[in-house]
Amino acid sequence: MHKGTGMSVPWILLVDTLAGSMIFLSISGVLLWMQSNRKRTVGVAIFSAATSLSLGLALIRL
């Protein structure tokens, strides 16, 4: 997602940690929403769309 050229190792680790945390919070938020709301098909559809969109955007960058 980023190249990190010209940055120090601690800065790269900080940025990667923040990005990983945001991904974890996004996925766990969707999972918690799916559990609290009994319409699982809507939750699964939103989760699938978000995951495929994120993977698609990540693969385009490669």
Helices and strands as residue ranges (DSSP letters): H 9-36, H 40-61
